[in-house]
Amino acid sequence: MRKRTTNKSLAHSRIYVRGRKFLLFSAEAILNPTTGRLAKWHPLCLVSEGELKARELANAIAIHNAPGKGGGDFSDYMETYRLAILKKREKDRPADPLRIKMFAEGTKEISRKCKILTEAFGAFDVAQVMPVDVAQFLDQWEGQRSAQAYRSRLSDFFSWACRRGLRNDNPTRDVKVEKPPSRGRYIEHAEFHAIRNALLIGKDGKRTPSGEMMQCYVDLCYLLYQRTTEVRLLKWSDIGDGAIKFTPTKTEKSSGANVSVPISPAIQAVLDRAKSIGKVKSMYVIHALDGKPYGTRGVGTAWVRACERAGIENATLKDLRAKALTDAKKAGYTMEQLSVAAAHTDAQMTGTYIKRREVASSEVVMALPPEK
């Protein structure tokens, strides 16, 4: 019998041989999870790599394009995952009122992200999701911190799914996201004082009720060179024996680094001012007129409005810490001293943090070359 030379295909499949490659044919254009393209013909592998591999790759494409069972099981498993995360999180619920509020906001944010992921992948089965699907989802936040946040949550979910045998790999592993540009904003001295003064006077030219306390907050953010959250959470009970003790919330579960900041005359003056403001006293150093602590939104809004009144752009509360550490380095403090002060785990982290704000001064002086 003469050997067939045309329309070569594998038995019981739509896999054909074209030249040295196996290709999959679909009557309708379908998505190739490897290339991310819609097409009817899909290259699989070299013929020399074998029929088995060609069938496996074709099956992966078919599974990816198959409708989910009952609309996809992703939603059900994401909800199971969310509840498991929140249950585990409850073990670390704080006792401090302000930290409880922050804890609740964090819990709400987790649920919000899980809801968005459910809406994006709800039509899939967990086993169907491929790297290209993850990439297409994350691309809508390209270059933003949101892309990193969603990738991290998806990665954690698929790691959870792998431990339960729902799939054998984590599709986020090979999907990289572009990091947002490093922030290099340095608040100049004049800008600092312009914003600080604007905190005291409103748009109508009258003194703002919270202006004095907001000035104390900004002053302490700079003088204590800690994260703005730590300054906002600072209690009078944290102050004693001529120092203020900080256990940063960002590192308390990782490095556990803490730092004791000596109370300088400048710091003491700000503390005295804060204590004298308002008739209702509070356990918190920075507080509203009714004695309640400020939330993130409260201090953030006051800062943004002050910047607008001062005509200062692209300056955030977090830039105050960068300014303090950069100014301290200019004053002659070593990177090791600054690293300890900032409760960083190593001096390299502090160095990177500061160098973004420093402007290098060239010492190279050139002259035009001689004519002869």
N, C-alpha and C positions, 0 to 999 in steps of 0.2 A: 504494500500500500504506500502511495506517495505521501511524504511528510507534508503537513499543512504549513504554508508559509505566510498566510494572511490571517487577520483577525485572531491572533493568538490571545488566549485568555485562560485564567485559572478556572478549573471546574467549579460550578455553583458559586460564582462570584461575578463582580463587574470589574475585575482586575485584569488589565491587559498589558501585554509586553510591547513597548515601543523602543526600538533600538536596544540599549543596554539597561533600560529601566522598567520597573513595574509602575503602572499608573491606574488609579481608580477612576471610574466613570460614573457620573450621576446624571440622570435625566434632567434634574433641576439643579440649579446652582446651589451649592451648600458651602458652609464655612469650614475651611481647613484650620484646625486649632494650632497647627505648627506655623503656617505662613500668615494666618490672620486674614486670608483673602476668600472671597466668595468665588467659586468656580465650578465648572462641570468636570474638568479633568484635574486630578490631583497626583503629582509625583509622589511615589512611596519610597522606593529604595532601588538600589542596583539589583539586577537579576542575579549577579554573583553572590548577593547577600542572602538569597534564598527565599523560597515561597512562604515559609512560615513567618518571616519578618514582614513580608508584604501584607499578609493576611492580618497580622497584629496591628499594623499601622492603619489599614483600611477599617478594621473594627473600631479603632479609637476614634476615627473620623465619624463613623456611623453612630457610635454611642454619643458623641458630642452633639450630633444633630438630631438625635431621637427625642421625641417629646418626653418630658418628665412624667413619672408615674403619678397620676392624680394632681398634675400641676407642679410636680417637683417636691422632693422631700427636704430640700434645703431649709425651707421656712421652719419646719417642725424641729429639725436638729439645731438650728440657730436659736430657737426659743429655749430648747433644753440647755444649750450652752450658756445662754444669757442668765438663766435662773441659777445655774451651777456657779457661775462667776459671782453673781450677787450674793449667793449664800456664803461662799468662801470669803467674800469681801466683808460681810457682816461681822466676822470674827475680829476685825480690826477697827470696829466702830469706836471713835474717840468719845471721851466724856466731856471735853471742853465745848461749851455752847457754840463758839465761833468755828471750831474745827468740825463740829457736827454739821454745821451749815455747809462748809466746804465739802465734807464727805457726801452730803446729800446731792450737791451739785455734780460731784464726780460720778455718783451712781446714776443720776439722770442722764449724764453725757454718755455713759456706757450704753444705756438703753436706747438713746437716740441713734448712736452709731449702728447698733445691731438692727434697728428698724430700717435704716437706710440700706444696709447690706441685704436685708431680707427683701426689700423692694427691688434691689438690683439683680439678685440671683434667685428670686423666688420660683422662677419657672424651671430651675435646674434641680437635678438630683445632686447630692453632695459629690458623688463619684463622677459626675459629668464635667464639673468645672475644670477648665484647663488654664494654663498660664496666660494664654492669649485673652481669655475672658477677664482675668484679673487685671491684665495690662490695660485693656480697653476701659474698664471701670475706673482705674486709677488715673488714666490719662486726662480725665476732666479736671483734675487738680494738679496738673503738671507744674513742677517748680514751687508748689505750696506745701506748707506743713501738713495740711489736711491729707495729702497723698501719703505721707509718712505715717500719719495716725491711722488711716484706714488700712494701709498695708500691714501695720503691726497687729491690728485687731483681726484681720483676715488670717494672718499667719498663725495667730494664737488659736483661732477657731479650727483651722485645718490640722494643727498639731493635736488638738483635742480630738478631732475626728479620726486621725490616724491611730491614736491610742485606743480607740473604741472599734477599730477594724472597719470603719466606714470607707476608708480608702488607704492606699499604700504609700502615698506621697503627698507632699505639701506643694500645691501649685504656685504658691507665692515665692518659693525659694529662689527661682531663677528670674523673678520679675524685680528689676531695680527701679527705683524712683529717683528723680533728680532732686538733690538737696536744694532747699531755698538758699539764696545767696547769704553769705555771712554778714551779719550786721556790723557796720563800722562807724555808726553815728557817734560822734563825741559832742556832748553839750558844752559849749564854751561858757566861760565864767559869766559873761554879760547875759547870755541866754538864760542861764540858771537863775540869775537875779531877776530878770524880766518876768520869767514864769512865776517865780516865788512871789513877786510883788502883785502879779495879776491874780493870784489865788485870794488875795485879801480884798480886792476891789472888783465888784461885778460890772456887767455891761452898762448898768444904769449909773455907774459912778459911785455907788454906795458900797459900804463894807458888807461883805458876804457873811452870813451867820457862822459858817464853818471855816471861814478863811484862816483864822489864827491856828486852829487845830491842823488844817491842811498844811500850813507852813511848818508846823512842828513835825508833821509826818515826812515832808520832803527833806527837812533838815536832818532828821534821824536816818533816813534812807542814805543820805550822803555821809554823815559822820560815822555811822555804824557799818557801812559798806557791806551790808547783808542783803539778801533777797527782799524785795518789797513785801512779800507775804510774811516773812519772819518779823518785820517791823510792825506790820499791821496786827499780828498775833501777840505782840509783846505785852506781857502783864507786869504789873508792879511787883508781883511775887517773884519774877525772874531777876529782879534787881536787888543786889545786896553785896556787902563786903567790898564796896568800891568797884564792882564789875557787873556786867550784864551777861548772863549765860544764854547762848543760843544752841538749840538742837535743830538744825535745818530740816523742815518737813520733806524736802526733796531727797535727802540722803539718809533719813533716820532708819529706813528699812534695808538700805544697801550698805554703805560704808559706816553709817552710824556716827559720822564725824560731827563733833560739836566744838564750839569755840567760846571762850570767855573774853569779852571786850572790856578793857578798863574804862572807867568813867572819867573822861577828861573834863576840864572846866567847861568846854564848849558843849559837850553832851549834857552835863549837869544843868547848864543854863536852859537847854531845850526841855529837859525833863521838868524843871521847875515851872516853865511856862505852860506846859501841857497840864500839869497838876492844878494850876490856877484857873484854867478855862472852864467856865460853866459852873452851875450850882449843883448839878447831879454828878456825883463821883462814880467812877467805874473801876473794875478790876483791870481793864485794859488801859495802856498808856494813851493810845490813839483811839478816841471815841467820839460819838456824836453828842449833841447837847443833852440828849435824854439819857446818856450813860451807856447806850448800846454800842457795840463795836461796829466799825465800818465793814461793809462787804467789798469784794473786788470791784464791783460796778460803781459803788459810791465814790471811792477814791479815784478810780479811773476816769469817771465823768468829770470830777472836779479838775483833774489834771488837763484833760483834753480841752475843756472850756477855757482854762487859764492860758493854755498855749495859743488858742485862737485869739484871745484878747491881747496877748503879747505879740502876736504876729510871728510866732515860732512854728516852723513846720517839721514834721518827721522826727519828733522827739517823744520818747515814751518814758514811763516811770522806770522801766527796767534799765534805761540808759543811765540813770543816776548811779547805779552800782558800778557800771563800767567807768563812768567819769571819776568816781571816788578812787577806784583801784588804779586807774591811769594816772591821776593826780598824785597818788601816794608813791607810785614808781618814780615819777618826776621829782618828788621830794627826796628821793634817795633810798627808799626802802627796797630790800632785796626781793627777788621772786619767791624765795622760801618764806620770808616773813609775810608776804602778801597771800601766799597759798594757805598758810595757817590761819590768817585773818579771815579769809573768804570761806574757810572750811572746805577747801578743795582737797581731793585725794592726792594730788601731786602738783608740783610747780608748773609742769608742762601745760596743764589745763588752764592755769591762771595766766601763763604766758600767752597762750593763743587768744585768750579772752581780751587781754590788754593790747596786743600787737595790732588787732583790728582797728583800734582807735588811735594808735600812735602814727605820727607823720614823720617818716625818716628824713633826716637832714644830710644832704650830701656834703662831704668834705673835699671832694675832688674839684680842683680849679684848673680850667683849661685855657690855653692861649692859642691863637691862630698859628698854623705851622709857618716856619720861615720860608721866604721865597726861594732861597738858594740853599 
